[in-house]
Amino acid sequence: MGKETEKQNDLLRSAYSIAQRKGKETNWSAFEDRLREELLSQSGLKVTTDDEQLILRATCTARTFKYSKSFAMKEYWNKRKQKEKDARIAL
């Protein structure tokens, strides 16, 4: 078995173990970190990347990404409109 397959199987075994315990006595932070690393790795990204857009693409479903993208765009346009409004008021 290759190293990548072994890492993936280990992660699946951890998920299965968590499911059996119904999430009790789980180090969620460590498990989340391992999942994030694996998802980034499978997407061809470095685990150390800090590009939020790339992380989002690698770690969420297409539907969630589409929603977050539309939310981010609304937030961007709202901030831009507020800046323009503030600039007009300053005149």
C-alpha positions in Angstrom: 0.0 0.0 0.0 1.3 3.4 -0.9 2.0 6.2 1.6 -0.9 8.3 0.3 -3.3 5.4 0.5 -2.1 4.6 4.0 -2.7 8.2 5.1 -6.2 8.2 3.6 -7.1 4.8 5.2 -5.8 6.1 8.5 -8.1 9.1 8.2 -11.0 6.9 7.3 -10.3 4.7 10.3 -10.3 7.8 12.5 -13.6 9.0 11.1 -15.1 5.5 11.7 -13.8 5.5 15.2 -15.3 8.9 15.9 -18.7 7.7 14.5 -18.6 4.7 16.7 -18.1 6.9 19.7 -20.8 9.3 18.5 -18.2 12.0 18.7 -17.5 11.6 22.4 -13.9 11.9 23.6 -12.8 13.3 20.3 -10.0 15.8 19.7 -12.0 17.7 17.1 -9.3 20.3 16.4 -6.7 17.6 15.6 -9.2 15.7 13.4 -10.2 18.9 11.5 -6.5 19.7 10.9 -5.9 16.2 9.5 -8.9 16.5 7.2 -7.9 19.9 6.0 -4.3 18.7 5.3 -5.6 15.7 3.3 -8.1 17.8 1.3 -5.5 20.4 0.5 -3.1 17.6 -0.5 -5.6 15.9 -2.8 -6.2 19.3 -4.4 -2.5 19.6 -5.2 -2.0 22.4 -2.7 0.6 22.9 -0.1 -0.6 22.2 3.4 0.9 25.6 4.5 -1.1 27.6 2.0 -2.9 30.6 3.5 -4.9 31.6 0.4 -8.4 31.6 1.8 -10.0 31.2 -1.7 -7.9 28.1 -2.5 -8.5 26.6 0.9 -12.2 27.1 0.5 -12.2 25.4 -2.9 -10.3 22.5 -1.5 -12.3 22.0 1.7 -15.9 22.4 0.8 -18.5 21.1 -1.6 -19.2 22.9 -4.9 -22.6 24.0 -3.5 -21.1 25.5 -0.4 -18.4 27.2 -2.4 -21.0 28.7 -4.7 -22.9 30.0 -1.7 -19.8 31.4 0.0 -18.7 33.0 -3.2 -22.0 34.8 -3.7 -21.9 35.8 0.0 -18.4 37.1 -0.4 -19.4 39.1 -3.5 -22.3 40.6 -1.7 -20.1 41.6 1.2 -17.5 43.1 -1.3 -20.1 45.2 -3.0 -21.7 46.4 0.2 -18.3 47.5 1.5 -17.5 49.2 -1.8 -20.9 51.0 -1.8 -20.2 52.1 1.8 -16.8 53.5 0.8 -18.3 55.4 -2.1 -21.0 56.8 0.2 -18.4 57.8 2.8 -16.4 59.5 0.1 -19.4 61.5 -1.0 -20.2 62.6 2.5 -16.6 63.7 3.1 -16.9 66.1 0.1 
